[in-house]
């Protein structure tokens, strides 16, 4: 379901009805109300001194009845300001997402509700996703949400590992960028409750960011080219792993749960136009109320 398109359609409908009400329908109601109230005052002029309070209440009720919006405007024009605020916030500032899988464990857990910064990498037109203002680009280590290249209706979340032009290698469970191994530091083993399984845990330094990753204890999942790959000619696969050169305007992404992540090692690269924004804050997890705060 394309929620952005649905929200845009609702915005257009509510705006049209709101504008119609402001320029025409509302004026008609007020003119009809003024005429009816003038007639009411003329008919009850002699009774003002006798039943002043009763007449005032009747007059107020009549004015309210004649000026209130009909039901079809209440359910369209009345919601325009709210829909506009939601549309602007969601399209240009921040958008909420829910983490559906464990590919970013230990950084993000299944069920985490996160916020994504929509403007850090540039301002894009909603629905068509065309960038109109360039404010920056993803850096190594950023956690990004993007539309899956092979199915843009699906949103994925991964960590940026390789920038345009980088040579990324992942062999024997070690990550190297442009021929330099990425520094890692061993941490205590990680226990995943859902799988009832221990993992080897490391702190990895990508650029200026340090973050945790986990790998399975035992044979890992070999990197292999998926049936659909964005740039099969840019990657080389062998028994030890995968080596890729990131094309211009694209990014190489990986999950922090290295042996349980469907990422660039398998299906290719993320084009810049598919990037939704940078994930930066956990605002709720109904399974773990205490999981609130920023992450990197």
C-alpha positions as CSV (number, residue, x, y, z in Angstrom):
1,X,0.0,0.0,0.0
2,X,1.4,3.4,-1.0
3,X,0.5,5.4,2.0
4,X,2.2,8.6,0.7
5,X,0.0,8.5,-2.4
6,X,-3.1,7.9,-0.3
7,X,-2.2,10.8,2.0
8,X,-1.6,13.0,-1.1
9,X,-5.0,12.1,-2.6
10,X,-6.7,12.9,0.8
11,X,-4.9,16.2,0.9
12,X,-6.1,17.2,-2.5
13,X,-9.7,16.2,-1.9
14,X,-9.8,18.0,1.5
15,X,-8.1,21.1,0.1
16,X,-10.6,21.3,-2.8
17,X,-13.6,21.0,-0.5
18,X,-12.0,23.5,2.0
19,X,-11.4,26.0,-0.8
20,X,-14.9,25.5,-2.1
21,X,-16.3,26.1,1.3
22,X,-14.3,29.2,1.9
23,X,-15.0,30.8,-1.5
24,X,-18.6,29.7,-2.1
25,X,-20.5,27.3,0.2
26,X,-19.6,29.1,3.4
27,X,-20.7,32.5,2.0
28,X,-24.0,30.9,0.9
29,X,-24.6,29.6,4.4
30,X,-23.8,32.9,6.0
31,X,-26.1,34.8,3.6
32,X,-28.9,32.4,4.2
33,X,-28.3,32.7,8.0
34,X,-28.3,36.5,7.9
35,X,-31.6,36.5,6.0
36,X,-33.2,34.0,8.4
37,X,-32.0,35.9,11.5
38,X,-33.3,39.2,10.1
39,X,-36.7,37.5,9.6
40,X,-36.5,36.0,13.1
41,X,-35.7,39.5,14.7
42,X,-38.6,41.1,12.8
43,X,-41.1,38.4,13.9
44,X,-40.1,38.6,17.5
45,X,-39.4,42.3,17.9
46,X,-42.4,42.8,20.2
47,X,-41.4,39.9,22.4
48,X,-37.9,41.0,23.3
49,X,-38.8,42.7,26.6
50,X,-40.9,39.7,27.7
51,X,-38.8,36.6,26.8
52,X,-35.4,38.1,26.1
53,X,-33.3,35.1,27.4
54,X,-35.5,32.5,25.6
55,X,-35.4,34.5,22.3
56,X,-31.6,34.9,22.6
57,X,-31.2,31.1,23.0
58,X,-33.4,30.4,20.1
59,X,-31.6,32.9,17.9
60,X,-28.2,31.4,18.8
61,X,-29.5,27.8,18.1
62,X,-30.9,29.0,14.7
63,X,-27.6,30.8,13.8
64,X,-25.6,27.6,14.7
65,X,-27.8,25.4,12.7
66,X,-27.8,27.6,9.6
67,X,-24.0,28.2,9.6
68,X,-22.6,24.8,10.5
69,X,-21.0,22.7,7.7
70,X,-23.0,19.8,6.2
71,X,-21.7,16.3,6.9
72,X,-19.8,16.0,3.6
73,X,-17.8,19.1,4.5
74,X,-17.2,18.0,8.0
75,X,-15.5,14.8,6.7
76,X,-13.5,16.6,4.1
77,X,-12.8,20.3,4.5
78,X,-12.7,20.1,8.3
79,X,-9.8,17.7,8.1
80,X,-7.7,19.7,5.7
81,X,-5.5,21.5,8.3
82,X,-4.8,18.2,10.1
83,X,-4.0,16.3,6.9
84,X,-1.8,19.2,5.7
85,X,0.3,19.1,8.9
86,X,0.7,15.4,8.7
87,X,1.6,15.5,5.0
88,X,4.3,18.2,5.5
89,X,5.8,16.4,8.6
90,X,5.8,13.0,7.0
91,X,6.9,14.1,3.5
92,X,9.6,16.6,4.3
93,X,10.7,16.3,8.0
94,X,10.2,13.0,9.8
95,X,8.6,9.7,9.0
96,X,7.9,6.8,11.4
97,X,8.7,3.2,10.5
98,X,8.5,-0.2,12.3
99,X,11.3,-2.7,12.3
100,X,9.9,-6.0,11.0
101,X,12.9,-8.2,11.0
102,X,16.1,-8.9,12.9
103,X,18.6,-7.9,10.2
104,X,19.8,-4.9,12.2
105,X,20.2,-6.7,15.6
106,X,21.8,-5.7,17.9
107,X,21.3,-2.0,16.9
108,X,17.6,-2.3,16.2
109,X,15.2,-5.0,17.6
110,X,12.1,-6.5,15.9
111,X,9.2,-4.2,16.8
112,X,11.2,-1.0,17.3
113,X,9.3,2.0,16.2
114,X,11.8,4.5,14.7
115,X,11.9,8.0,13.2
116,X,13.6,8.8,9.9
117,X,15.0,12.2,9.1
118,X,13.6,13.0,5.6
119,X,15.6,16.2,4.9
120,X,19.2,15.4,5.9
121,X,20.1,14.1,2.4
122,X,17.9,16.6,0.5
123,X,14.3,17.6,0.0
124,X,12.4,15.4,-2.3
125,X,8.9,15.8,-3.8
126,X,6.5,13.3,-2.2
127,X,5.0,10.4,-4.3
128,X,7.4,10.9,-7.2
129,X,10.5,11.1,-4.9
130,X,12.4,13.6,-7.1
131,X,15.1,15.6,-5.2
132,X,14.7,19.3,-5.6
133,X,17.1,20.5,-2.9
134,X,20.4,18.7,-2.3
135,X,21.4,19.0,1.4
136,X,24.0,16.2,1.7
137,X,24.6,12.5,1.1
138,X,24.8,9.4,3.2
139,X,28.1,8.7,5.0
140,X,29.7,5.4,6.0
141,X,28.0,4.1,9.1
142,X,24.7,5.9,8.6
143,X,21.6,3.7,9.1
144,X,19.2,4.5,6.2
145,X,15.7,3.5,5.1
146,X,15.4,3.0,1.4
147,X,13.0,1.6,-1.2
148,X,14.2,-1.9,-2.2
149,X,15.6,-1.6,-5.7
150,X,13.8,-4.7,-7.0
151,X,10.5,-3.9,-5.4
152,X,10.2,-0.1,-4.6
153,X,6.9,-0.7,-2.7
154,X,9.0,-2.4,0.1
155,X,11.0,-0.3,2.6
156,X,14.3,-1.7,3.8
157,X,16.7,-0.5,6.6
158,X,20.4,-1.2,6.5
159,X,23.7,0.5,7.3
160,X,25.7,2.3,4.7
161,X,29.1,0.5,4.2
162,X,30.3,1.6,0.8
163,X,30.1,4.9,-0.9
164,X,30.1,5.6,-4.7
165,X,33.5,4.4,-6.1
166,X,34.4,2.3,-3.1
167,X,35.8,-1.2,-3.4
168,X,34.0,-3.3,-0.7
169,X,35.1,-6.8,0.2
170,X,33.4,-9.1,2.6
171,X,35.5,-12.3,2.9
172,X,35.9,-14.8,5.7
173,X,33.5,-12.6,7.7
174,X,35.8,-9.6,7.6
175,X,34.9,-6.3,6.0
176,X,37.4,-4.3,4.0
177,X,37.0,-1.0,2.2
178,X,39.4,0.1,-0.5
179,X,41.8,-2.6,0.6
180,X,41.8,-1.6,4.2
181,X,40.2,-3.9,6.8
182,X,37.6,-2.1,8.9
183,X,38.7,-2.0,12.5
184,X,36.8,-4.2,14.9
185,X,37.0,-4.9,18.7
186,X,35.7,-8.0,20.3
187,X,32.8,-7.7,22.8
188,X,31.0,-10.2,25.1
189,X,28.9,-12.7,23.2
190,X,25.4,-11.6,22.3
191,X,22.3,-13.7,23.2
192,X,19.3,-13.4,21.0
193,X,16.2,-14.5,23.0
194,X,13.9,-15.0,19.9
195,X,16.3,-17.6,18.4
196,X,17.7,-18.8,21.8
197,X,21.2,-18.5,20.3
198,X,24.5,-16.9,21.1
199,X,26.4,-14.8,18.6
200,X,29.9,-13.4,18.4
201,X,29.7,-9.7,19.0
202,X,32.1,-6.9,17.8
203,X,32.3,-3.2,17.8
204,X,33.0,-2.0,14.2
205,X,34.3,1.4,13.3
206,X,32.9,2.8,10.0
207,X,34.2,6.3,9.3
208,X,33.7,8.3,12.5
209,X,31.0,5.9,13.8
210,X,31.3,2.9,16.1
211,X,28.5,0.4,16.2
212,X,27.9,-3.2,17.2
213,X,27.6,-6.2,14.9
214,X,27.0,-9.9,15.5
215,X,28.0,-13.0,13.5
216,X,27.0,-16.6,13.9
217,X,29.2,-18.9,15.8
218,X,29.8,-21.6,13.3
219,X,29.6,-21.8,9.5
220,X,28.3,-18.5,8.1
221,X,25.9,-17.8,5.3
222,X,28.0,-17.6,2.0
223,X,27.5,-14.5,0.0
224,X,26.0,-15.3,-3.4
225,X,24.4,-13.4,-6.2
226,X,20.6,-13.4,-6.0
227,X,18.5,-14.0,-9.1
228,X,17.9,-10.2,-9.4
229,X,21.0,-8.1,-9.0
230,X,21.3,-4.4,-9.7
231,X,24.8,-4.5,-11.2
232,X,26.0,-8.1,-11.5
233,X,29.1,-7.0,-13.5
234,X,30.3,-4.9,-10.5
235,X,30.6,-7.8,-8.1
236,X,32.8,-10.9,-7.9
237,X,31.8,-14.0,-5.9
238,X,33.9,-16.9,-4.8
239,X,34.1,-19.4,-2.0
240,X,35.6,-16.9,0.5
241,X,33.0,-14.1,-0.1
242,X,32.2,-11.2,-2.3
243,X,34.0,-8.1,-3.7
244,X,32.2,-5.2,-5.3
245,X,32.9,-1.8,-6.8
246,X,30.1,0.6,-5.9
247,X,28.8,2.4,-9.1
248,X,28.4,6.2,-9.2
249,X,25.2,7.4,-7.5
250,X,24.8,4.1,-5.5
251,X,25.6,2.7,-2.0
252,X,26.6,-0.6,-0.6
253,X,24.5,-1.5,2.5
254,X,24.7,-4.3,5.1
255,X,22.8,-5.4,8.1
256,X,24.4,-5.4,11.5
257,X,23.2,-9.0,12.0
258,X,25.7,-10.1,9.4
259,X,24.6,-13.7,8.9
260,X,20.9,-12.9,8.9
261,X,20.6,-10.0,6.5
262,X,19.5,-9.8,2.9
263,X,21.6,-6.9,1.7
264,X,24.0,-5.6,-1.0
265,X,26.1,-8.7,-0.8
266,X,23.2,-10.6,-2.5
267,X,21.0,-8.2,-4.5
268,X,23.3,-5.2,-5.4
269,X,23.3,-1.5,-4.6
270,X,21.0,1.2,-3.4
271,X,20.5,4.1,-5.9
272,X,20.5,7.5,-4.4
273,X,16.9,8.2,-5.7
274,X,15.6,5.2,-3.6
275,X,16.8,6.6,-0.3
276,X,14.1,7.7,2.1
277,X,16.2,9.2,4.9
278,X,18.5,8.5,7.9
279,X,17.1,6.5,10.8
280,X,18.1,8.1,14.1
281,X,15.6,7.6,17.0
282,X,13.7,4.8,18.6
283,X,10.5,6.2,20.1
284,X,8.7,3.0,21.2
285,X,8.8,-0.7,21.3
286,X,5.6,-2.2,22.7
287,X,7.5,-5.4,23.6
288,X,10.1,-3.4,25.5
289,X,8.8,-0.1,26.8
290,X,12.3,1.0,27.9
291,X,13.7,1.1,24.3
292,X,13.6,4.8,23.7
293,X,16.4,7.0,22.5
294,X,18.8,7.7,19.7
295,X,21.1,5.2,18.1
296,X,24.0,5.0,15.6
